[in-house]
Every structure is written in C-alpha cells, then in structure tokens.
C-alpha cells in the first residue's frame, strides 16, 4: 500500500457507510411515491438489488470496472476477480488508501445505481427478472461506463472528461435505462385514464433526508481523503440540493397551481443533488446555485416532456436523473476551475470554459452521447391491478382494501339491510 495512506484517508470507510444509507433512503423515496399496493415491492426490490450487486461486485464487477492493469479502453481485466490482491495493495486511481477500501466505497455507488431505474417501471415489472436484468445491466452498462470514465486507460478518461462522482456513470445511464425499460415493458394498464396517488408523502420526506445525507459521502468520498476538495464537493452538493428543492416547489406552485408541495420540494432536491454529482469537486461552491436552479426548472419540465411523449416513466427517473445528469455534465464543462481541482489528492489535468479550456464542453457532450441507448419482465394484468405487494412479496406496507367504484343507490340499499353487531 502507498506510504501516503493514513487514518485521515481512511475516512473513505465512513463515506461508504453514508452511501449505504441511500439504499433504504431510495426504497422509502420510491415507496412513498408509488401507490399503496406497490409500496412494499419498491422497498424490498431496492434492498434485494443491493444484495445481488454485492455478489456481482465481489465476483467480477470491481475488477472489470476498476482494474488498473488492463490495456483495454472500455473494460478492465480480471486481476481483482473475487477481490484477490486488494487487501495490501493500492489502486492507481486511489493511491492513498487500500485497494479494498476503494472497492468498498465504489461498491456502494455500483449498488445504488440500478436501484434508480427501478422506479421507472414501478408496479409492473416483476422482482426476479428485475434482479437478473440488474446483474446484466451492471456488468455490461455500469461497469463498462465506470471503466471508460474513471479507468486508468478508459477512453473517456484519456480524453480528460470531467465527471467527479458519476453524472454519466450513475445518473445518465440510469435515466436512459429508465426510458428503455418504460418503452419495452409498456405503459400501465390505466395510464392516462386516472390520476395516480402517492402512498406516503412522509416516506418520500424521510427517503429524501436519507438520500441527502448519503450524498455527502457519495460526492465527498471521491476525493479519497478528508481534504479541501471533499469539503468543496459536500458544500456544493448541499447548495444544489437546497436550491433545486425550493425552485421545483415554486414551479409546482406557479405552473401546477399547487401549494407548497412537500413532494415537489423533495423531487427537486433529488434533481439538484443528481445534477451536482458530476461537478461537485470541480466548481466553486457558489456555482451550486446555478446547478440547483437549472435542475429545478429543466428537470421539472422534463417530467412534462415525458408525459407529452406518453412515455410511462412511473416515478420520473429520466426527468430527475437523466436530464439532471446531462445538465450537470454540460455545466461542469463550463464552470470547472483549476483552483478547485488542485485541492485534491491528485490534481485534475483540465478545467472548463471559465478557465479558457474551450474543448471541455464538447468532450462533456461526447460523454453524454456515448451512454444514450439506441426474461418475462412484465407482471400479469391481474397482478398489476391488485399490486405487486400481493403477488411478488406476499406482504404489504399498509393495511388496505381494494374498492371498485360502487353505485350509490346499491350501496345505500346494502347498507340499510346490514345488521349491526
């Protein structure tokens, strides 16, 4: 291990623990947004996906995503398969901490990412095929994207793309996958025929708080040390999240004629956090206001565009993460500065337009375009109507009874004949 390793640098373990909190946070966020009949399925699937990706990461995921000895420009070799030779060595991407600690930190990011696109098909995609698809997706999409952007010999890494914590690798890939799944699995049976109700705004609130907390470790941990750059990343993340939440809530009030919507605030906050991911360690803290404001506006209208196109993205994954990830990459290409990147363990070799690096926005756009995509997944119609909590889990998040529309006269007649015990 590098002689630069220290107790301070081992703060990466704490940040990995913070990211783990995002898993139940995401489950609660999606459970609250989903209908009551699907709430438990959302909670259950998010944690199951985490467990499955832990196994995939241990067997081969980490090595093909973060091998530092592969000569390939798109995928790693099998040097670290089964996490061999990681305890007493350092990865070239994080030379100041043990390789095993870097693998643990990156595992958390890899495990939450497939959980993001689960929300796009809430209530209509079965659990087992979702998990199988999650393993395949993580292997051939996430791991390849991670190596391409962060790998020592990754093709986008060599082009000096700026993606501090995963604007493309996490959010853009998840957003694009959400659209593909929504199109392949198909619309909900009653899509466009009725308004869908959220099961629990309180769950959404708690989930948002846990996600926000975990995002500090998600963005701050990429510096691989408790240094100025980690502080900068955490600060910009807070600013963008707060701004995005307030702006989305205001848009809800002005455009949708709602009051001070808690769900609007929470959705906007997550959009701001997602947008800030790419640039959190590259831009000045005050620039987080720009990231958050534009996220609140553009991601808000992203939801409306998806509805206009009649793409049934159940929980607006593309609008929040796809649009947010794209926006964040472009803004990073504009606002990245050497004075920020130079505070890290390893200096970045490039900056953005504000430092007269005019090539950076085209490089960022190339990274965005690179990840836009050209099993019996769907449940039966009966299961969709009754809810996946009933057919897939056999447990419910809340006690409730399904009630069809009832004729008023028939109800009154039946009620008048009922015997009160």
Secondary structure as GFF3:
##gff-version 3
##sequence-region A 1 421
A	DSSP	three_ten_helix	9	11	.	.	.	ID=ss1
A	DSSP	alpha_helix	12	33	.	.	.	ID=ss2
A	DSSP	three_ten_helix	36	38	.	.	.	ID=ss3
A	DSSP	alpha_helix	39	56	.	.	.	ID=ss4
A	DSSP	pi_helix	57	61	.	.	.	ID=ss5
A	DSSP	alpha_helix	62	66	.	.	.	ID=ss6
A	DSSP	three_ten_helix	81	83	.	.	.	ID=ss7
A	DSSP	alpha_helix	99	118	.	.	.	ID=ss8
A	DSSP	three_ten_helix	119	121	.	.	.	ID=ss9
A	DSSP	alpha_helix	127	137	.	.	.	ID=ss10
A	DSSP	pi_helix	138	142	.	.	.	ID=ss11
A	DSSP	alpha_helix	143	150	.	.	.	ID=ss12
A	DSSP	alpha_helix	155	158	.	.	.	ID=ss13
A	DSSP	pi_helix	167	172	.	.	.	ID=ss14
A	DSSP	alpha_helix	173	185	.	.	.	ID=ss15
A	DSSP	alpha_helix	201	220	.	.	.	ID=ss16
A	DSSP	three_ten_helix	221	223	.	.	.	ID=ss17
A	DSSP	alpha_helix	228	255	.	.	.	ID=ss18
A	DSSP	alpha_helix	262	276	.	.	.	ID=ss19
A	DSSP	three_ten_helix	285	287	.	.	.	ID=ss20
A	DSSP	alpha_helix	288	308	.	.	.	ID=ss21
A	DSSP	alpha_helix	317	317	.	.	.	ID=ss22
A	DSSP	pi_helix	318	322	.	.	.	ID=ss23
A	DSSP	alpha_helix	323	335	.	.	.	ID=ss24
A	DSSP	alpha_helix	338	341	.	.	.	ID=ss25
A	DSSP	three_ten_helix	353	355	.	.	.	ID=ss26
A	DSSP	alpha_helix	360	370	.	.	.	ID=ss27
A	DSSP	alpha_helix	381	386	.	.	.	ID=ss28
A	DSSP	alpha_helix	388	388	.	.	.	ID=ss29
A	DSSP	pi_helix	389	393	.	.	.	ID=ss30
A	DSSP	alpha_helix	408	417	.	.	.	ID=ss31
###
